[in-house]
Amino acid sequence: DDHVMLRCKRRLLIVTILPAAIASIADPAAVAQRVATSLRRGVVHVEPRWVTGRALKELREAGEQLCSSRAAPAVFGGTQLDTTRRACSVVDLLGDAWAEMPPALGSLIGALDGLREQLQVATSRPLLDEAEMQLLSYPTGGGYCRHVDHG
């Protein structure tokens, strides 16, 4: 599966992107309410079908283009992870580098920014000074494994 991951000071929001025949990007206010419920329960939230249909196809293509062009820095696993199993391109959501991204990624970043604002409302917490989007790429045989980010 493809994931959009939002890290929030030791808490992780994973938005799973799965194909479906519904609107391209789900309502951020509704998603934020579900995420807030998960955070209150202390669990990771996975939002199935957050991005779907044609938008999903365009995002996958744009992500592959971005990763292959190295327009975003690639981060590989540390000593505990096999670096041949995944690559992660990191996009700063609050900087202006995303403005030069493929249009599909620009749309996703706009949606993520809207989700951040709705999460602020739903959780009554201030926005963080930083936000990032991670584009994960798994070669054949690679895959996501449960881990804890430190920092």
N, C-alpha and C positions, 0 to 999 in steps of 0.2 A: 504494500500500500504506500501511497505518497502521503506525507504529513507536512503540515505547516506547524511549526513549534513556536510558542511564545513563552519565554522564560520570565518569570516574575519573582525576583528575590527568593530563591530556593523553592519556588513552586513552578510547576510546569503545566502549561496548557498545550495539549496536542490536538490540533484540528485535523482530523483524517479526511482526505479528499477521496471520495469514491464516486464513480460514474452513476448517474441517475437521470431520469427524465423530468426533473423539476427545474424551477427557475435557477439562473446561473449562480447567484450568491444570496444566501439566506439573510433574513432580516437581522441586523446586528443587535437590536434591542432584545429580541426574543432569545438570540444566542447568548447574549450577556447575562440574561436572567438565569439560564440553565447553567452557565459557567459559574456564576455567583453561588448557586446552590451547591455545586460540586466543591467549590473552595471552602464554603462553610462546613461541609462534611469532611474536608481534609483529603479529598481524593482528586486524582487527575481527571480532567474532563476530555472526552473524545466526542467531537461533533460530527456524526456521519452526514455525508452529502452537503457539506457547507458550501462547496463549490461543485457545480455539476455541468453536465452536457457539453456544449461547445466551449464554454469558458474553461472547463477542465482540460479539454484537448489543447486549447491555445496556451494555457498555463504550463502544461507539460512540455510543449514544444519550446516555449520561451525559456523555461527553466533549463532545459537541455542546452539551448543556445547560450545562455548565460554561463552555465558551468563549463562548457567547452571553450568559450572565449576567455575565461578567467577574468571577466569584468568585475566579478565579486571575488574577494579573497576566499581561497579554499582552506578549510580547516580539516585536519585528519585526526583520528583517535590518538590518544596518548599511549603510554607504555602498556596500559591495561587492555587496549583495544587493537585488534588487527586492522591496520590501516588499509589493507587491500579489500576490506569488506564494506567500506563506506567512504564517501567524500561529502563534505558539507560546505556549501557556499553561503556566506553570511552577508546579509544586506542590512545596513543601518537604516531603519525606518524613519528616523528623525532627521537625518542628514539630507543633502540634496542630490546625492549620487544616484538615487533611484529614479530621478527625473529622466535619466538617459537609458533607462531599462526598456526592454520591449513593452509595447502598449499593454499586453495582457498582464504583465507583472505590475505595471503602474496601476492598473485597475485593482489588482489584488491588494497592493499596498494601500490604496485609498480605502478599500473595504476593511483592512486591518486597522487603519487609523480610526475609522468609524467605530469598529469593535472596541478599540482601546477606550474611546470616549464613553461608549455605553457601559463598559466594564467599570469605569470610574463612577458612573451613576449607580449601577446595580450593586456595587460593593461598598460605596461610600468611602473609597480610598483615593488618595491623590495619584495622578499619573506619575510614572517613573520618569527619571531624566533620560533614560535610554530605552530603546526598543529595537529588536532585531527580528528578521525573518531568516530562517535557515532553510536552504534548499538542499535536501538530502538526495544523494545519488548512490544507488546500490548496484554494483556490477552483478552479473550472473553469479549466484552462490552467496552473495552478500545479503545482509538483512539487518533490521533494527533490533537492538537488544536493550533490555532494561538497564539503566545506569543512572548515576547521580552526578549532576553537574556541580562542580565546586567553583566558587568565585562570586 
